[in-house]
Amino acid sequence: MSATWIQYKGKRIIYADYRGLKGNELIAALDSEAKLAQEAPGKVLILDDFTGSVADSAFMEYAKKVGKEIVEPKTEKCAILGVEGMKKVLLNAYNWFTGAGTHQRVFDSELAAKEWLVE
């Protein structure tokens, strides 16, 4: 899967489809998302769907690096789907402690995520 532009209520959103991916597939999808963000003028809105994906330590390390260097500086808001249970609790705690919660949130529904992105 890869990232693509979608439209919602007149706003452009990068939709990154990580559903069911693992290992190098996740890395390839992240590269696709980073490329779109990097090429866009100004800051972007991002919707990441991790439903059913399995992230290993190699992906997490790569995501930290690419996120910090490329994606984060270009992100106005990022909505995340498919993170459940303890992973959701940990991500929400991380967002709260680092202040990332002001521009990055976890959602249970795509509609709620899109509404937050465009508000």
N, C-alpha and C positions, 0 to 999 in steps of 0.2 A: 504494500500500500504506500501511498505517498500523500503529500499535502497538496491542497488545492484551495483556490479562492471560492468562497460562497458569498451570497448576498442575503442579508436579513434586515428588513426594515430600512433599506437604503444604505446600509453600512456594509463595507467589505470586511470579511473575516477569513483568516487562514484557518481551514479545517484540516487538522492532522489526524489521520485515521491509523491508530495503532492497534485497532481491535484484533485480538487473537495472535498478535505477533510476539516473537521472542528472539533473543540473541541478536545476530547481525541484521535481521529484518527490522528490529526496532531502531538500530543505528542508521540504517538506510532511510527509514521514515523520518527520523530526526534531522538527518542531513537535508532532506527535501523541505521540511518545515523551515530550517535555518536559511536555506537558499531563498525561499520566498520572502522571508522577513528581511533578509539582507538587501534584496533587490527593491523592496518597497520604499517609496519616498515617505519619510516621517515614521511615526510610531504605528504599530499594527494591533489589531484585535486578534486573539488566537483562541480556538476551541480545540482542545486535545481530547481524544477519546481513547482511553486505555482499557476499555472493556475486554476482559478475557486475555489480556496480554500478560506475559511473564518476563519481568525485568530482572536481569542478573547483575552481578557487581560490575562487570565490564561495561554494560550499558549505563549504569548509574554513574560511574566515573566519567564516561564520555558525555553524558547528559549534563553533568555539573560543568564540565569544561566548555562545551558548546553553548550551554545556557548562559553562562557568565560572560563569555566573550562575544557571542553573536546575538542570541535570541533576547536575552534580558534587556540590553540597551535599546532594542527596537520595539519592546512590548509596552503597549498602553495598558491592556488588560489581557489576562489569560484565564479561561474557564476550563476546568478539567472534569472529565467524565470517567466513570469506570474504576474509580479508586474506592474500595470499600473496606469495612471492618477496621482492623488495627492500622492498616496503611493509611486510611482516611484520617484517623485520629492523629497519627504521627505527622502527616502532611499539614493538617490544620494547626497543630501545635508549632510546627516549623514556621508556617506562615505568620502565626501570631508573634512568635519570639523574634523573627527577623524583620517584621514589618511588611513582608511580602503579601500579607492578607489584604492589603489595600488595593492590590492590582492582580492578585491571583487567588482563585477560590475553587473549591471542589463542589460539584453539583451532582444531584441524583437524576436530573432529567435534562435532556438537550434543550427543551423549550426554556426552562429556567435559566440555563447557562447563556443562551442567546439573548434573552431579555436583559440579563445583567450586563452582558457585553455592550449592548447598544444604549443602555440608560445614560 
